[in-house]
Structure formats: C-alpha cells, structure tokens
Amino acid sequence: MIGVAIVGTGFGQKVHIPGFQAHPQTEVVAVYHRDINQARAIAAAHHIPHACDRLADIVALPAVQAVSISTPPFLHDEMAKTVLQAGKHLLLEKPTTLNATESKELYQLAKKQGVLAAVDFEFRFVPGWQFFAQLLSTDYLGELRLIKIDWFGSSRADASRPWNWYSEQDKGGGALGSLGSHAFDYIHWLFGPVRRLNAHLSTAIPARINPATGELKPVETDDTCMLSLELTNGTPCQVAISAAVYASRTHWIEVYGDRGTLILGSENQKDYIHGFRVWGNKPGKPLTEIEIPQELLFPQNYADGRISAFIRVVDQWVQGIETHQEITPSLREGVYSQLLMDLSHESHKTASWVDVPNLAEFLD
C-alpha cells in the first residue's frame, strides 16, 4: 500500500481524495492546507490520519511515500521541488508549472532523485479517447490531411463570476493553461510532435468584480484561444478553445485522411470525461457511429465523472512506482505541453509563427 499525501483541497477533495481512496493500492495518509484548522476539518471529514499546514511537515511523515499536488499553477514549482527533494513520488496537476524552464528543472530533479513523477493528463485514459487512438493506429485514415479541434465551455462565460487567480497572468490562469495544456498533450499523444505554431489569444470579458473591494479589476488572461499548428509530419492542425461560450458541441476532434474520416466528440456539458462517442466513414459512405469496445469502458462510474479517469492515471503511476519504470504521461510530457504553451504566448505577442524545438534537445 502506497501512502499518499494530498496537497490542494479544491480539486483535491472533489477528485484526488476519492480517487486515491478508491484505488486498491493507495491510502490517503495526510492532507495539507495552509490553514491548520481547515486541514484538520478536511482530514476528519475524509478519515485521514494526518493534517498539516506546512509542506515540510507533510514530506517528513514516514507514512508518506508519494504526494499529489492540485494547487493553482503558481504554487506548483516550489511545492513539487520540496516533494522531489524529499525523495517522494509526485503526481502533479496541469498546467505543470508557469514556464517550460521550471518544468524542465522538475523533470531533471525527478530523474536525479529516482522517483516517479506523473502529470494528470487524464484524456489518455478515457474510453472513447483510447478507442480513437486505437483506430488512428490502424491506418483507418491513411495519410492525414487535416486535424480540427474545437473545445468549448462556459466556465468563464458569466461576466458576474468574480475575479480570482485565474484572471492573473503570473499566477498561471487562463484557458490556454486550463484547457490548452490538455490539448497540447493529447495532440502529441495522438498525432506526434509539432514543428511550428501560430496563436492568437483573446479575452471576451476584460474585467471582473474583485471580491475584496467590490470594484472591477482587469482580467489579464485569455478565455479564448485560436491556434494553428503544423505537425512534424506536415499535417495542419486547427484548434479553437474557449471557456467563455455557451455551446452544445463541447469537445470535438475531426481527423481527415485520404482513406476516411474519424470524429471523436461529446455534448456532455456537465461532465467533460463522460459522453464521448466515435464516428467514422470512408469516402462516399455516410458517417456512422463506431461502438467503443466493452473492455475499454470504465468498470465503475462516479457522481463526479473525473474520478473514473483519475483512478486510471493513479493506476499507471502506481505501476511505475512498483516496477521502478518510467511511465507515460510523466513530467516529460508535462514539459512538452508547457513548452507549447510558452511558445503560444510568444506567438501571440509577436503575431508570428514560432518554431518548436525538438523535446529531446530541449531537455538536454
């Protein structure tokens, strides 16, 4: 049994704690909150033996072998370094850090310490996505000609939603960080690395009420991203991301090749993990739904659908810890996602295409 400490109690309470408690090989033994009374209340509510308000105290506990971090991005780098330097295994939420240099340093530190460090890129573990990946690997499409991705949500669409860290650039907020980090990872997973990119970032709601003062405060971060990518194999990829729209087509990937078409999509606005279906066709034939194989489906569903995918991430991480083998997605994939986000910001600022370096060369 692997003793896990929970750091970050928003998403941590909703997904990480129930996910780790449901996994047969992990036990939640400690929880961190900067307010010790909050930490104790959360520990009591979830039957967790240790509560701490200092991360140093968490990693000093003999019962803690691994730590999951789901705090806001601006806290990731310092917290992850504390965990890795203590020789503990790490599961980190995305976006990995505030920039690719920080991510690279974490990756190198994890390798030096000989610990397993994973990033919660959960779409790799969703049944519809896994089936989609299988179909892509069978040459169903032939030579790829175009990839089109739309990811739309309304989490930031309400102008009365108050200002918080998500609206602050140096805190790692914005739709590119919350959604684009996932998109960059699954593009790499499904289709391979990117040669160059062009990005335009915009903000539909430029100011929000600061709850501390009651006054409007400028929003520094993006809520909509328009991205053009050219993969290293030459395939063009168009990506539209927005957290500020009311759309029925929430998350859709269309892939066109010279032998056919494959589509993965979901209209489930309340649960971004469940509801994905797969369609395909050959030239001249109608688009037809392709049933997801039974063996890929989640064995159990939860009220919060994200738990199902998270348990599969944990399972991969646990296997790596037990076998002392590198896993995917690791911090290596986290570095690549962060690198593409950094270059997207650069592209937006310069209004130009930006070349993407080879990941192996960047990590040297």
Phi, psi and chi 1 to 4 in degrees:
 res  aa     phi    psi   chi1   chi2   chi3   chi4
   1 MET       -  130.3 -169.2   69.7   76.1      -
   2 ILE   -97.2  122.2  -62.8  170.0      -      -
   3 GLY   -80.4  121.5      -      -      -      -
   4 VAL  -116.5  138.6  179.2      -      -      -
   5 ALA  -105.4  140.6      -      -      -      -
   6 ILE  -102.5  122.4  -55.2  -63.3      -      -
   7 VAL  -121.6  112.5  176.4      -      -      -
   8 GLY   109.2  108.8      -      -      -      -
   9 THR  -114.3   13.2   51.3      -      -      -
  10 GLY   -83.8  -81.7      -      -      -      -
  11 PHE   -60.3  -29.5 -167.8   72.4      -      -
  12 GLY   -59.9  -43.7      -      -      -      -
  13 GLN   -72.9  -35.7  -81.2 -163.7   90.3      -
  14 LYS   -73.3  -38.0  -66.9  174.3 -177.3  174.7
  15 VAL  -124.6  -50.1  175.5      -      -      -
  16 HIS   -66.2  -49.7  -76.7 -145.9      -      -
  17 ILE   -60.9  -53.1  -70.0  175.5      -      -
  18 PRO   -62.8  -33.5   16.4  -28.1      -      -
  19 GLY   -65.9  -47.0      -      -      -      -
  20 PHE   -67.2  -37.2  -78.6  117.8      -      -
  21 GLN   -69.0  -25.8  -70.1 -176.7  -28.4      -
  22 ALA   -83.1  -21.0      -      -      -      -
  23 HIS   -77.8  134.1 -165.2  -78.4      -      -
  24 PRO   -69.6  -13.9   24.5  -34.1      -      -
  25 GLN  -114.7    8.9  -68.1  163.7  -83.1      -
  26 THR  -128.2  148.4   56.9      -      -      -
  27 GLU  -133.9  127.0  178.4 -175.9    8.4      -
  28 VAL   -79.6  113.0 -179.5      -      -      -
  29 VAL  -110.7  -10.9  -63.6      -      -      -
  30 ALA  -157.8  153.3      -      -      -      -
  31 VAL  -136.9  141.0   63.3      -      -      -
  32 TYR  -110.8  137.6  161.5   89.3      -      -
  33 HIS  -148.3  143.8 -166.8  -75.9      -      -
  34 ARG   -64.2  -21.7   63.6 -177.3 -178.8  -84.9
  35 ASP  -101.1  113.0 -178.8  -27.5      -      -
  36 ILE   -61.2  -33.3 -170.7   60.3      -      -
  37 ASN   -66.3  -38.8  -67.2  -39.1      -      -
  38 GLN   -65.1  -43.6  -74.7  -87.0   64.4      -
  39 ALA   -58.4  -43.6      -      -      -      -
  40 ARG   -67.5  -37.9  -73.2  169.2  178.9  159.7
  41 ALA   -66.1  -42.4      -      -      -      -
  42 ILE   -65.9  -43.0  -66.7  164.8      -      -
  43 ALA   -60.0  -44.1      -      -      -      -
  44 ALA   -64.7  -40.8      -      -      -      -
  45 ALA   -65.4  -30.3      -      -      -      -
  46 HIS  -111.6   10.8  -63.1  -78.3      -      -
  47 HIS    58.5   47.1  -49.4  -71.0      -      -
  48 ILE  -102.9  128.4  -60.2  169.3      -      -
  49 PRO   -68.5  -31.8   17.3  -28.1      -      -
  50 HIS  -119.4  139.0  -59.8  -77.1      -      -
  51 ALA  -130.2  132.7      -      -      -      -
  52 CYS  -138.9  153.0  -58.6      -      -      -
  53 ASP  -114.8   10.9   60.8   -5.9      -      -
  54 ARG  -131.4  128.5  -66.6  178.1   67.3 -113.4
  55 LEU   -64.5  -31.9 -170.0   56.4      -      -
  56 ALA   -60.2  -35.9      -      -      -      -
  57 ASP   -70.0  -35.8  -65.4  -21.9      -      -
  58 ILE   -61.1  -52.0  -75.6  -80.8      -      -
  59 VAL   -73.5  -14.5  -62.5      -      -      -
  60 ALA   -82.4  -12.6      -      -      -      -
  61 LEU   -70.3  125.6  -70.5  168.0      -      -
  62 PRO   -60.3  -29.0  -23.4   33.8      -      -
  63 ALA   -72.0  -16.8      -      -      -      -
  64 VAL   -90.3  113.3  172.8      -      -      -
  65 GLN  -103.5  -20.2  -62.2  160.2  -90.8      -
  66 ALA  -148.9  155.3      -      -      -      -
  67 VAL  -134.5  135.3  178.5      -      -      -
  68 SER  -107.1  136.4   80.8      -      -      -
  69 ILE  -119.8  120.2  -63.7  176.7      -      -
  70 SER  -131.8   35.2   58.9      -      -      -
  71 THR   -79.6  170.4   55.0      -      -      -
  72 PRO   -57.3  152.5  -27.7   36.5      -      -
  73 PRO   -55.4  -33.8  -23.0   31.7      -      -
  74 PHE   -67.9  -12.9   64.5   94.1      -      -
  75 LEU   -96.4  -10.8  -62.8  171.8      -      -
  76 HIS   -60.9  -48.3  -74.8 -173.6      -      -
  77 ASP   -60.2  -54.2 -177.9   53.5      -      -
  78 GLU   -63.9  -43.9 -176.2  178.8  -12.2      -
  79 MET   -65.5  -44.2  -73.8 -177.8  159.3      -
  80 ALA   -64.1  -37.9      -      -      -      -
  81 LYS   -62.7  -41.5  -79.9  178.9  178.0  171.2
  82 THR   -59.9  -42.9  -61.5      -      -      -
  83 VAL   -66.2  -48.1  169.9      -      -      -
  84 LEU   -67.6  -40.3  -64.9  173.4      -      -
  85 GLN   -64.1  -25.8  -74.9  166.0   -9.6      -
  86 ALA   -83.1    0.0      -      -      -      -
  87 GLY    76.6   24.7      -      -      -      -
  88 LYS   -99.4  147.5  -50.5  -68.3 -176.8  177.2
  89 HIS   -70.4  152.8  -55.8  -68.6      -      -
  90 LEU  -130.7  133.6  172.6   67.9      -      -
  91 LEU  -120.0  118.0  179.0   56.3      -      -
  92 LEU  -117.2  135.2 -173.1   61.0      -      -
  93 GLU   -74.5  160.5  -85.7  -60.3  -28.4      -
  94 LYS   -96.0  160.0   35.6   52.0   61.3 -174.3
  95 PRO   -64.1  150.1   23.9  -32.7      -      -
  96 THR   -56.8  -54.3  -43.6      -      -      -
  97 THR  -147.8 -160.7   53.4      -      -      -
  98 LEU   -89.1  -18.1  -68.1 -179.7      -      -
  99 ASN  -160.0  165.8   57.0   66.9      -      -
 100 ALA   -68.5  -27.3      -      -      -      -
 101 THR   -64.2  -45.5  -60.4      -      -      -
 102 GLU   -59.9  -44.9  -70.8 -178.9   -7.3      -
 103 SER   -61.1  -42.3  -61.6      -      -      -
 104 LYS   -61.8  -42.0  175.8 -179.5  175.7  179.1
 105 GLU   -62.9  -39.4  -70.4  172.1   -4.9      -
 106 LEU   -65.1  -43.1  -69.1 -177.1      -      -
 107 TYR   -58.9  -46.4  168.7   76.2      -      -
 108 GLN   -67.7  -36.0  -67.6  171.9  -25.0      -
 109 LEU   -67.2  -41.5  179.0   57.7      -      -
 110 ALA   -61.8  -41.8      -      -      -      -
 111 LYS   -63.8  -43.2  -70.8 -162.9   75.1  171.7
 112 LYS   -62.0  -40.0  177.4 -175.7  174.0 -176.3
 113 GLN   -80.8  -12.7  -64.8  -68.0   90.2      -
 114 GLY    69.4   33.9      -      -      -      -
 115 VAL  -114.7  160.6  -64.9      -      -      -
 116 LEU   -89.3  123.0  -98.8  -69.9      -      -
 117 ALA  -124.5  119.0      -      -      -      -
 118 ALA  -119.0  159.7      -      -      -      -
 119 VAL  -119.4  141.0 -179.7      -      -      -
 120 ASP   -80.4   68.4 -175.3   23.5      -      -
 121 PHE   -89.6   80.7  -71.6  129.0      -      -
 122 GLU   -74.7  -15.3   67.2 -104.2   36.9      -
 123 PHE   -63.8  -25.2  -75.1  100.1      -      -
 124 ARG   -61.6  -15.3  -68.2  171.6  175.8 -102.8
 125 PHE  -116.2    9.5  -59.4   91.6      -      -
 126 VAL   -87.8  132.9  175.8      -      -      -
 127 PRO   -50.0  -50.7  -29.8   35.4      -      -
 128 GLY   -60.7  -37.4      -      -      -      -
 129 TRP   -69.9  -40.4  -68.2   71.6      -      -
 130 GLN   -64.0  -39.4  -67.5 -179.5  -35.5      -
 131 PHE   -67.1  -41.8 -177.1   45.5      -      -
 132 PHE   -57.2  -43.9 -167.1   65.6      -      -
 133 ALA   -62.4  -40.3      -      -      -      -
 134 GLN   -61.7  -45.4  -72.9 -178.5    5.8      -
 135 LEU   -63.2  -40.3  -69.8  170.5      -      -
 136 LEU   -61.6  -35.3  -71.3  170.9      -      -
 137 SER   -75.7  -12.6   70.5      -      -      -
 138 THR   -89.5    3.1   64.2      -      -      -
 139 ASP    67.4   27.6 -157.4   31.7      -      -
 140 TYR   -56.6  -35.6 -177.7   99.2      -      -
 141 LEU   -93.2  -18.3  -63.9  172.3      -      -
 142 GLY    74.9 -138.8      -      -      -      -
 143 GLU   -78.5  125.9 -175.9  179.6  -23.0      -
 144 LEU   -68.9  139.8  -65.3 -171.8      -      -
 145 ARG  -119.1  -30.8  -68.6 -177.9  173.0  173.8
 146 LEU  -161.5  138.4  174.9   65.8      -      -
 147 ILE  -120.9  130.4  -58.9  162.0      -      -
 148 LYS  -130.0  124.3 -175.0  174.0 -177.9  -67.8
 149 ILE  -124.5  128.0  -62.0  170.4      -      -
 150 ASP  -121.9  128.7  -66.2  -31.6      -      -
 151 TRP  -134.9  105.7 -167.6   -7.4      -      -
 152 PHE  -121.0  138.5  -58.4  139.0      -      -
 153 GLY  -151.0  169.6      -      -      -      -
 154 SER  -117.5   16.9   59.0      -      -      -
 155 SER   -61.4  -26.5   64.2      -      -      -
 156 ARG  -115.1   13.8  -47.1  -61.6  -64.6 -177.8
 157 ALA   -76.1  -24.6      -      -      -      -
 158 ASP   -81.7  113.8 -176.3   -4.4      -      -
 159 ALA   -66.2  -17.6      -      -      -      -
 160 SER   -84.8   -7.0   68.0      -      -      -
 161 ARG   -62.9  129.2 -177.8  168.5 -179.5  172.3
 162 PRO   -69.6  159.5   22.7  -31.5      -      -
 163 TRP   -66.7  137.1 -169.4   97.5      -      -
 164 ASN  -150.0 -167.3   65.0   -2.4      -      -
 165 TRP   -58.3  -26.9   68.1  -95.8      -      -
 166 TYR   -60.0  -24.0 -171.5   97.1      -      -
 167 SER   -88.4    0.5  -59.0      -      -      -
 168 GLU  -110.4  123.9 -162.0  167.0   -5.9      -
 169 GLN   -61.1  -46.6 -170.8   68.6   55.9      -
 170 ASP   -79.5    4.9   63.0    6.4      -      -
 171 LYS  -101.2   -2.9  -65.8  -71.0 -166.1  -66.8
 172 GLY    86.4   21.3      -      -      -      -
 173 GLY   -79.6  178.8      -      -      -      -
 174 GLY   108.0  158.6      -      -      -      -
 175 ALA   -67.6  -32.5      -      -      -      -
 176 LEU   -61.7  -40.3 -174.2   67.6      -      -
 177 GLY   -71.0  -44.8      -      -      -      -
 178 SER   -77.6  -39.3   63.0      -      -      -
 179 LEU  -107.3  -44.1  -55.7 -179.4      -      -
 180 GLY   -60.3  -31.7      -      -      -      -
 181 SER   -59.9  -41.4   55.5      -      -      -
 182 HIS   -65.7  -47.7  -85.3  -56.2      -      -
 183 ALA   -59.8  -43.7      -      -      -      -
 184 PHE   -63.0  -35.4  -77.3  141.1      -      -
 185 ASP   -69.2  -46.9  177.2   65.5      -      -
 186 TYR   -74.3  -24.5   66.5   62.7      -      -
 187 ILE   -63.7  -44.5  -71.6  168.1      -      -
 188 HIS   -62.0  -44.2 -171.3 -157.6      -      -
 189 TRP   -63.6  -48.5  165.3   47.4      -      -
 190 LEU   -81.4  -35.1  -66.0  171.2      -      -
 191 PHE  -125.1  -12.3  -52.8  112.6      -      -
 192 GLY   104.7 -179.7      -      -      -      -
 193 PRO   -71.8  164.8   22.9  -31.3      -      -
 194 VAL  -102.9  137.4  177.1      -      -      -
 195 ARG   -86.9  -43.7  177.4 -175.9  -65.0  156.2
 196 ARG  -157.4  163.6   61.2 -174.4 -169.7  133.2
 197 LEU  -148.5  159.9   59.9   80.8      -      -
 198 ASN  -137.4  130.9 -173.6  -71.4      -      -
 199 ALA  -132.5  140.5      -      -      -      -
 200 HIS  -128.7  121.1  175.5   72.0      -      -
 201 LEU  -111.3  139.3  -48.0  178.4      -      -
 202 SER  -141.3  165.6   59.3      -      -      -
 203 THR  -128.8  111.4  -52.9      -      -      -
 204 ALA   -73.3  -34.3      -      -      -      -
 205 ILE  -115.5   98.6  -58.5  171.1      -      -
 206 PRO   -79.0  -10.3   27.5  -33.5      -      -
 207 ALA  -149.5  147.6      -      -      -      -
 208 ARG  -136.2  160.2  -66.5 -178.2 -177.9  -88.7
 209 ILE   -70.1  125.5  -65.2  -69.5      -      -
 210 ASN   -79.1  114.2 -177.4  -10.2      -      -
 211 PRO   -62.7  -21.3   20.0  -30.0      -      -
 212 ALA   -75.5  -30.6      -      -      -      -
 213 THR  -118.9  -17.8   65.1      -      -      -
 214 GLY    79.1    4.5      -      -      -      -
 215 GLU  -105.2  158.4  -62.3  176.5  -10.6      -
 216 LEU   -68.6  138.2  -79.0  174.2      -      -
 217 LYS  -128.4  135.9 -172.4  169.6 -176.2  177.2
 218 PRO   -60.9  142.2  -21.7   32.3      -      -
 219 VAL   -93.7  120.8  172.9      -      -      -
 220 GLU   -91.3  -14.1  -57.5  170.3   -6.9      -
 221 THR  -105.6  163.2   54.4      -      -      -
 222 ASP   -79.8  147.9   55.6  -86.7      -      -
 223 ASP  -119.7   -3.0   53.3   32.4      -      -
 224 THR  -141.8  136.9  -59.2      -      -      -
 225 CYS  -133.8  127.7  -43.2      -      -      -
 226 MET  -113.6  117.6  -56.6  -59.7  -64.8      -
 227 LEU  -124.8  136.2  -51.3  165.4      -      -
 228 SER  -118.5  126.6  -65.8      -      -      -
 229 LEU  -122.1  147.0  -46.0  176.1      -      -
 230 GLU  -119.0  117.5 -179.8 -173.2  -53.0      -
 231 LEU   -72.8  164.0  -55.0 -174.0      -      -
 232 THR   -65.3  -22.1   53.8      -      -      -
 233 ASN   -86.6    4.3   61.7   15.2      -      -
 234 GLY    94.1   -9.1      -      -      -      -
 235 THR   -69.4  129.5  -54.2      -      -      -
 236 PRO   -78.6  143.1   26.2  -30.0      -      -
 237 CYS  -135.8  121.8  178.2      -      -      -
 238 GLN  -107.8  129.7  178.5 -173.1   24.6      -
 239 VAL  -127.8  125.8 -175.7      -      -      -
 240 ALA  -119.6  122.1      -      -      -      -
 241 ILE  -126.2  132.8  -67.3  172.1      -      -
 242 SER  -149.2  137.3 -177.9      -      -      -
 243 ALA  -105.9   12.5      -      -      -      -
 244 ALA  -126.3   26.9      -      -      -      -
 245 VAL  -129.3  152.1  -63.7      -      -      -
 246 TYR  -100.2  100.8  -60.4  100.6      -      -
 247 ALA  -127.9  143.8      -      -      -      -
 248 SER   -83.4  -29.4   57.8      -      -      -
 249 ARG   -89.8   94.3  -94.7  171.8  108.0 -103.9
 250 THR   -80.2  -45.1   55.1      -      -      -
 251 HIS  -146.6  114.2 -157.6  167.7      -      -
 252 TRP  -139.2  132.5 -131.6 -103.0      -      -
 253 ILE  -123.9  124.0  -56.7 -179.3      -      -
 254 GLU  -116.4  128.8  -57.4  170.4   10.4      -
 255 VAL  -126.6  125.8 -170.9      -      -      -
 256 TYR  -116.7  130.0  -58.9   93.7      -      -
 257 GLY  -128.7  179.9      -      -      -      -
 258 ASP   -78.2   -8.1   64.5  -10.3      -      -
 259 ARG  -115.1   -4.6  -64.5 -177.2 -165.5  167.3
 260 GLY   168.2 -173.7      -      -      -      -
 261 THR  -131.7  141.3  -60.2      -      -      -
 262 LEU  -129.1  137.8  -79.2  173.1      -      -
 263 ILE  -131.9  136.0  -65.9  175.4      -      -
 264 LEU  -123.5  128.2  170.5   71.1      -      -
 265 GLY  -158.9  160.1      -      -      -      -
 266 SER  -142.9  141.0  172.9      -      -      -
 267 GLU  -110.8   13.4  -63.8  176.3  -13.0      -
 268 ASN   -82.5  101.4 -170.8  -18.1      -      -
 269 GLN   -79.0  -21.5  -64.6 -174.2   18.7      -
 270 LYS   -90.8  -16.2  -66.2 -176.1  177.9  179.7
 271 ASP  -143.6  105.2 -177.5  -15.8      -      -
 272 TYR   -80.6    3.1   65.2   76.1      -      -
 273 ILE  -100.0  -44.9  -65.7  -64.2      -      -
 274 HIS   -90.2  161.2  -70.3   83.0      -      -
 275 GLY   100.4   -1.4      -      -      -      -
 276 PHE   -75.1  135.1  -76.8   99.6      -      -
 277 ARG  -126.8  160.5  -61.3  156.9   65.5 -168.1
 278 VAL  -124.5  134.2  178.7      -      -      -
 279 TRP  -127.3  154.8  -64.2  -94.4      -      -
 280 GLY  -152.4  160.3      -      -      -      -
 281 ASN  -157.1  163.2   75.1  -26.9      -      -
 282 LYS  -109.2  158.8  -64.5  -64.6 -175.8  178.1
 283 PRO   -51.2  129.4  -28.7   35.7      -      -
 284 GLY    83.5   -4.3      -      -      -      -
 285 LYS  -106.9  153.8  -58.3  -68.0 -176.8 -179.1
 286 PRO   -72.6  150.9   25.5  -34.0      -      -
 287 LEU   -67.4  128.2 -163.9   64.9      -      -
 288 THR  -130.8  137.8  -55.7      -      -      -
 289 GLU   -69.1  139.0 -175.3  170.9   -4.2      -
 290 ILE  -111.8  122.8  -51.1  172.5      -      -
 291 GLU   -68.7  134.9 -174.2  175.9   -2.1      -
 292 ILE   -72.8  127.9  -60.9  169.0      -      -
 293 PRO   -57.7  142.2  -23.8   34.1      -      -
 294 GLN   -56.9  -37.3 -171.7   71.0   30.1      -
 295 GLU   -68.4  -16.1   62.3  -93.0   21.1      -
 296 LEU   -89.3  -15.9  -65.9  178.8      -      -
 297 LEU   -68.8  152.6  -60.4 -179.4      -      -
 298 PHE   -62.7  134.2  -67.8  123.0      -      -
 299 PRO   -69.3  -23.4   23.5  -32.3      -      -
 300 GLN  -147.9  139.5 -178.5  178.3  -11.5      -
 301 ASN  -108.3  155.5  -68.9  -38.1      -      -
 302 TYR  -125.7  162.6  -64.3   81.3      -      -
 303 ALA   -56.9  -40.4      -      -      -      -
 304 ASP   -97.9  107.7 -172.0  -34.8      -      -
 305 GLY   -61.0  -21.4      -      -      -      -
 306 ARG   -65.5  -23.2  -61.8  171.2  -65.8 -174.4
 307 ILE   -63.4  -38.7  -63.2  170.7      -      -
 308 SER   -58.1  -47.4  -58.4      -      -      -
 309 ALA   -70.8  -38.2      -      -      -      -
 310 PHE   -62.0  -39.0 -179.3   72.0      -      -
 311 ILE   -59.9  -36.6  -70.4  172.7      -      -
 312 ARG   -69.4  -34.3  -72.2 -174.6  169.6 -179.4
 313 VAL   -63.2  -46.2  174.8      -      -      -
 314 VAL   -59.5  -41.2  171.8      -      -      -
 315 ASP   -60.5  -42.8 -163.9   54.5      -      -
 316 GLN   -63.3  -44.1 -173.6   94.1  -25.5      -
 317 TRP   -62.0  -46.0 -173.8   47.1      -      -
 318 VAL   -61.2  -42.7  166.3      -      -      -
 319 GLN   -59.8  -41.5  -72.5 -178.8   35.2      -
 320 GLY   -64.1  -41.5      -      -      -      -
 321 ILE   -62.6  -43.4  -68.6  170.9      -      -
 322 GLU   -73.2  -32.6  -67.4 -174.1  -24.0      -
 323 THR   -99.5   -5.0   60.7      -      -      -
 324 HIS    57.2   37.5  -53.3  -73.9      -      -
 325 GLN  -115.1  142.1  -63.6  -68.9  -39.2      -
 326 GLU   -59.6  139.5 -177.1   85.8    6.1      -
 327 ILE  -119.7  169.0   61.1  164.7      -      -
 328 THR  -129.2  128.0  -56.8      -      -      -
 329 PRO   -87.5  130.2   29.9  -32.6      -      -
 330 SER  -107.8 -170.4   70.2      -      -      -
 331 LEU   -63.5  -21.0  -88.8  174.6      -      -
 332 ARG   -60.0  -45.8 -179.0 -176.6  176.4   86.9
 333 GLU   -68.0  -32.8  -74.5   67.8   38.2      -
 334 GLY   -64.2  -38.1      -      -      -      -
 335 VAL   -62.7  -43.9  171.7      -      -      -
 336 TYR   -65.7  -44.1 -166.1   67.1      -      -
 337 SER   -59.4  -44.2  171.4      -      -      -
 338 GLN   -66.5  -37.7 -170.6   67.1   54.8      -
 339 LEU   -61.2  -44.0  175.9   61.9      -      -
 340 LEU   -66.9  -33.3  -66.7  179.8      -      -
 341 MET   -67.1  -43.9  -75.0 -168.8  -71.8      -
 342 ASP   -58.7  -44.7  -71.6    3.5      -      -
 343 LEU   -69.5  -29.1  -64.9  176.3      -      -
 344 SER   -65.8  -42.1  -65.0      -      -      -
 345 HIS   -63.4  -40.8  -76.6  -69.5      -      -
 346 GLU   -62.7  -44.0  179.3 -175.2  -29.5      -
 347 SER   -61.3  -42.9  170.8      -      -      -
 348 HIS   -62.1  -43.8  172.4   72.8      -      -
 349 LYS   -67.1  -35.6  -72.0  174.6 -176.7  174.3
 350 THR   -96.1   -5.7   58.9      -      -      -
 351 ALA    52.0   46.4      -      -      -      -
 352 SER  -148.2  164.3   62.8      -      -      -
 353 TRP   -71.1  145.8  -76.8   84.5      -      -
 354 VAL  -127.6  132.3  174.7      -      -      -
 355 ASP   -75.7  145.0  -68.6  -26.9      -      -
 356 VAL  -106.0  122.3  177.8      -      -      -
 357 PRO   -70.0  157.7   24.6  -32.7      -      -
 358 ASN   -64.1  133.8  177.1  -82.3      -      -
 359 LEU   -61.6  -43.3  178.5   58.5      -      -
 360 ALA   -59.9  -40.1      -      -      -      -
 361 GLU   -68.5  -38.8  -67.1  173.9    0.0      -
 362 PHE   -64.2  -35.0  179.4   77.5      -      -
 363 LEU   -79.3  -16.7  -72.3  173.0      -      -
 364 ASP   -67.4      -  -79.1  -14.1      -      -
